[in-house]
Amino acid sequence: MIGNMSGPVDQLDARLIGLLRDEPRIGIMEVARRLRVARGTVQARLAKLTERGVIRGFGPELDPHRMGYPIMAFVFLQITQGRLDEAVRVLEAVPEVLEATATSGPSDLLCRIVARDTEHLQDIVNRVLSNAAIRRSTSYIALSEQIPYRTGPLLTTTADQATSSSNGSSRAAGAATTPAGTPSPA
């Protein structure tokens, strides 16, 4: 559930987040120098963005493939009516389940699961299905990553929208840009 949202990110927030995304080990003083703002401004912005949940963490990103888990699968699960909490506890106990998201439609959860090989994936799915809270699974093995998880374009669009709305622009959000992000001819 999304809560505690007190407004969109602005251009300075976007530049700050982008810099931290590109160089996660950069120091606060260097961020302030590059953005040409006071150190206190950087610290206050980071605190505000973290408190609002815009920034969720500062930890390293791991590559499961390079950790010995080259198989990634998206597994849809159908849950026994009224037993979602139990199913989630089952999934939390499986380290290879990287995430689980409730979905609409015929399935109840979408899980991202990694495995050492297809036999290991089958073992993981069988382990999950051994609990009566989880009735059925449908697995899709990922072949290749075409667009890695990203938030940069969304961040830029959000900051641009905040800037245009604060300047009184009536242009529709995102409607006047091409897929490459360049302004379309008017």
N, C-alpha and C positions, 0 to 999 in steps of 0.2 A: 504494500500500500504506500502511496506517495503522500507524504505529509511534510509539514514544516516548510513549505515552499513560500518564500517571501519575495519572489521576483526573479526575472531571468538574469543570466550572466550578461555583463556588458563587455565592451571591447578590451578593457584592461584585464578583466577576469579571463577572457579568452586568450589573451597574450600570455598571461601568467600560467594558466593551465597548459597551454601549448608548449611553453618553454619547459615546464616540469615534465610533461609527457616525453618530449624529445631528449631531455637531459635530466633524468630522474635523480642523479647524484649531485646536481648543482646546489650550491649553498645559497642561503637567503640573501646574503650581501651581494652575491653575483647576480641573482635574479633582480634585485633592486637596481643595481647598476645598469643592467641591460635594458630594463623597462623604464629607466630614468624616473623612478619614484623612490620615496623614502622606504627604508627597511621596515618601519612600523606599518606603512601602507601595505606592503607585501604580507607581513604577518597578520594584519587585521583581515585582509582579503582571504587569505588561506583559512583562517579561523572561521570566518563567515561561510565560506564555501564548504568547509568540512561540516560545520554545524547544520547547514541546510541539507547535507547529504549529496551535494553535487560532486564533491570529491569523496570517494568511498575508501580510499586507501593509498598508501605510499610504498607498498611492498614490491618486491621484485616479481616480474612476470615469469612464470615457469613454462617450459616447453615439454609436455608429457612425452612427445615422440623421442626427444633426446634423453629422456629419463628411462627409456626402455618400454614405452607404451605407444608403438607406432599405429595401432588401430584406434580410430575414433568412430563411434557410432552414435546416432541419434535414435533413442528408443522411446516410443510412445507406450504409455502404460494405461490400462483401464483399471480403475480402482473399484473395489466393492463399496457399494453405497454406504455412506456414513463412516468409512474407515480411512479417510485421507490422512489423518494424523498418524495412525499406525503405519500406513504405507510410507510416509515421509521418514518415520523413525527407522524403518527397515533400510531405506535408501541412504540415510545418514550413516549407517553402520558399514556401508560399502565404500571403501576409499576410492575405488575407480569411478564412482559416480561424481563427476565434477560439478554438476548442477542439475536442478530439477525445477521445472516451471509449470504451474497449473495452466491448462489450456481449455479453450472451448472446443466443441465438436465431439466426435465419437470417442476420443481419448481424453484422459483426465490430466496426465502429466507428460511432459516432454523432458527426457533426461539426456544429458551429454555424458557419455561413458567412454573411457579409454581402456585398452586391453593390450596385452603383450602379443597376442595373435588371435585368430578367429576361434580357436578352441577355448582360450581364456575368456573371450567375450561370451561364448556359449555358457561357460561355467558361471559367469557373473549374472547373466540373464536367468539361468536356472535357480541360482541362489535367491534372486529377487522374487521369482515366481513361486518359491517354496512357501511363502507366506500367503495366507488366504486373503489378506487385505488387497493383494495385487492379483487381478484375475487374468489378464492377458497382456502380451507385449507384441509390438511390431518394431523391428529393428531396421535401420538404414545405415549401412557402413559408408562413411565419408571417403570419397576417392581422392580429392585434393581440395585445398583451401584456395578459393578464387579471390575472395575479399576477406582478409583477416578482420577480426573484431576491431571496430574502430569507432571513435567518437569525435574525431577531429572535424569532419565536415558538418556534423550536427552542432558542434560547439560554435563553429564559424557562423552557421545560419542563425543560431539562437542569438549570438552577439549582434549580428547584423540587424536582426529583427528588433532587438532592444534599442539599438542606435536609431533605426529609422522611425520607431514609434516615439522615441523621445524627441526626435527632430520634427515630428508632426507629419511624417510621410504617410500617405494612404496606400502605398503599394502593398499588394497582397504578399504575405509571407512565403518566400521561396518561389512564387509564381513567375518572377521576372528574371530567373537565372537559368542558364543552360546546365546540362548535366555536369559539365566541366567546372561549373561554379562561376563562369564569367557572365557579366550582364548581357542579357539578350537585347538585340536592337529594338528600339521603341517604334 
